[in-house]
Amino acid sequence: MKILYYSTAYYAAHGGSIQSKEFYKNLSYIPGVEAAIFPKKISSGRITNSNGSWKRTLKNNRAFMPLSFYRRNQFYWNELLFKIEGFQPDVLIIQIDANFLQISRLRKLFPNLFICAQINGSVFDEIYQKIIFRKYFLKLQQESYLASDLNLFISEPSRTTIMRDSIDQNRDRIIYNGTNLEQFFPLTNKSGLKSRLNFPEDKFIVGYVGTLDRHKKMEILLKAFQMIIGEKVNIHLVILGDGPGLSELKESINAMKIQDHVSLPGWVSHEEMNQYLNCFDLAIHHYANDYMNPLKIFEYLAVGIPVIAPDIPSVRRIFRDGEDLIISKGNHKNLQLEMLTLIEDVNLRRKLANNLELRERLEKDFTWKAYARKVYEAIENQMHEG
């Protein structure tokens, strides 16, 4: 089976890139699969974060958002057609950015090509949330995915919100994310690790990892942490990441006068992340939108550290509250109590950190190898049904 994987996120600096790279690598290992990646690199000026200039205006002004959206649906179009004609794939898998309009156009040009959309969310819940005529674009989105042979969602809310009353259980499937257990694992010798990474050796480290977007509600974590400092002076907060919300985060930390208790190492490569996570005594991912399936939770758990996770459907579906992790109730007062419970209860921390049954489930169902296999099997089954 010849599979062309079309992903602009492959070269990005967010979780979609991790998914793309791990999926493509593991897809290539499946016997009988000849896989190719498209594009080979990101062209200058495309899918970039522009500060200032007319591009930023297009992204942030409701009236210009449709122009920005349609422009993104032209990215790589001619190059993609050339690649399809040259490679002659049996299957095209598109990791959707904002380019879903290309599906219907591809269907008309290549009626025998099996088209699979890999969908991590809707742009109308994110960068184009405030677009004018939003209902029209949501309908356009749904109609585009109706032209796919297979749609892969990361959660039930995502599938329901996007497909609404047109869900086909065979075409529209849910496959949860995974992790790389060869890259994320508990280190047997952590002696001096905190010091080497410039973290206080004698402190209880509470850690958070993620792109620092403004919608991540970091103020909840900061308020909960500030309240704990008054009771527990021997703790330290580490926030790993970068993003558009970093300057506001620094301002909040200084305004709350907790800067001596917080470290902001900035962006850390995915290859280096395991040693940083092994410094954490407690990992936090307190908030995510309902449609998400956060990669960081899988990575935290793979390292074998206690985790506080967001109360969203995918987390509740996969993990057990109080057995695999602690599901946060969402506001800063509850997060404070959840953090205090884990800081004070050594036995609970050990129980969560040494969960062999959870480790076995991760190995069986939630690695990128398992993810790639599930996608391949879904494609085969849908082709057979068709």
Secondary structure, DSSP 8 states (H G I E B T S, - for coil): -EEEEE-SGGGSSSHHHHHHHHHHHHHHTSTT-EEEEE-SS--TTSS----SHHHHHHHH-TTTHHHHHHHHTTTTHHHHHHHHHHH--SEEEEE-SS-THHHHHHHHH-TTSEEEEEES--GGGTTTTT-TTHHHHHHHHHHHHHT-SEEEESSHHHHHHHHGGG--TTTEEE----B-TTTS---S--TTHHHHTT--TTSEEEEEES---GGG-HHHHHHHHHHHHTT-TTEEEEEE--STTHHHHHHHHHHTT-GGGEEEEE---TTTHHHHHTT-SEEE-----TT---HHHHHHHHHT--EEE---HHHHHHS-BTTTBEE--SSHHHHHHHHHHHHH-HHHHHHHHT-HHHHHHHHHHSBHHHHHHHHHHHHHHHHHH-
